Structure formats: structure tokens, C-alpha cells
Amino acid sequence: MFKKMSLTMLAASMLVLPNFSSSSYAAEAPVTIDSGILKNNRVLIPLRAVSENLGADVDWNQQQKTIRITKDATEMVLTLNSNKVLLNQSEILLDVPAELNYNSTYVPARFVSQTLGADVNWNQKTGQATITLEGKQLQVTMQKPQVQVPNAKKITDKQRQVFVNKLNEATDLSSIKQIRTYFSPYFTDKFINEIIRSKGLKYDFKFTTIYPSAISYTETNSAKLTQSSGPNSKYAPNETLYRTAKLVYTSKGWKIDSVDFSLVKEVLNP
């Protein structure tokens, strides 16, 4: 039977944002992550950031919806949407469970970081958490509040699918004769010039999975369309390819203005 420890005795002092301990050293240039979330006075960070930047190993169990994080002699098991955590076989309760945001699993930065032996400093003025471990420094900036866009202006599911299809077609331009004319309703002139110059997109992978949260609005006239390669792609199971298309609102509606790719070594999360 697992031991049960109270949040007050073990974890409360590790989770509250004010009075964070200051980082004592940082031998390497800090890594910046701009996708932190502030919720119920807690900082949540993408689980992948924990694995890559704090030197921990992460395993995702699709069937049980559990995430196992190990580093040296420390092992913790978190369950998606649950506030129960097993820390070296002892059960503790968190007031902020592991949860799914923007197609990534998020965990409490304070608890996970300090459990792995890191120092965490919270800057109230800048809204930034700095995590330091063994000379590595991770700076987590909170995402801006979601932009409110009128319903009539929002990208519809049909439009979103069309943009995905056109981006997939842009992986190979050899069969398209009038490239500028063909893509003009969907891409800006700047982006069309880029794909003509590079003879297509950087990766020829065709994305099919579209999560409900794939579209996010950064400003009233700009948005992002984010997709991942998925668990059955040629990159799985050790890598995931992310494609982020930046869209701008023009006089002729929404158009794709640029595309960025990121190939990440990780255990794929839902």
C-alpha cells in the first residue's frame, strides 16, 4: 500500500508562487519558453520542457494516461487530469493536476522542478519563472490572455481544413504550374515567394491530425495554426514534428504568412 503524505507537510511550501528561492548560479545561457500558464496562482509548464531542460526522462502511458518522470533516484508518476502524484511510491495530492493544454501535457513547474532538485525564482513584475538545475537555466514566460476575436472574423473549421490541405500541397510544387495564382487565395505574397524560392516547404510530411485547439489568436488580426505529426507518423515514437503556420487577416480574409517547423525528440503526449 502506498504511503500517503499531506500536501501541507510535503508539497505546499513548494507550490505557492510568492517567496520562491532565488537561483544561485547559471553556467549556461538560459532557455526561454513562452508557453507557461498561470492558473490558480500556480505556474504550469509543458512536460516536454521538464524532460529536455532539467535532464529528466519522461514516459507516457497511453492506456493509463500516466506520465512517469525519473531523474537519478527520484521518480514521480502523474495522471492526466488527476491531482494524485506518486513520489517515490508515496502518494501526495496537488491542487493543480496534470492537464492538457494546446495539445501538450502541462504540469506544476514548482512541484516538478523542486522535486527534481531545482531552484525556482518567481518574478512578480515580469510574470516569469526561472528554474535552475546543475548550471542549466530555464526561463518560463506566461502566455498572454487569449485574444477576443469576433465570431464573424474567426477561422471556421472548414477554413482550417483548407489551410491544412494547401500547406500539405505546398510540400511539393512540381505538379503545380501556376504556383502564385493557385496559392494566392490562401497564402500571402511574401509566403508564396518563400516557397517558390525554397521549392516547397522544409519538410515534405503531410499533416492530417487537427486538434480543436489547433487555432490560437495572437492578436485580432493574427493567428497560429499548430499541428503535430502524431503517434503513427514516420517520426514516432521517439520524435514529433510540429508545424506552426502564422496567419494574418487581410482585406481578402485570413492568409498564411509563414510556416515554422520543430522536430523534437520526445515521448509523444496526447
FENUR-V702555 format. One line per field, one symbol per residue. phi: phi as a letter, one per 20 degrees, with the letter a starting at -180 (. if undefined). A space follows every 50 residues. Layout:
# FENUR-V702555
phi = ???
This chain:
# FENUR-V702555
phi = .ffddffffddffedfffmffefebbfdffedcddfcdblmcedcfggff ffddmeeccddffeldcddcbledcccddgmceecedlmdecddecffbe clmcedcffffffffeneeccddffemcdddcblneccdddfffgffedg gfeffffffgfffffffffffbefededffffegfddfgffffffffelo ffdefeecfcfgefecdebfdbbcddccfnfdefefeeccedcceedced fdnfbfdaccdbddeaefef
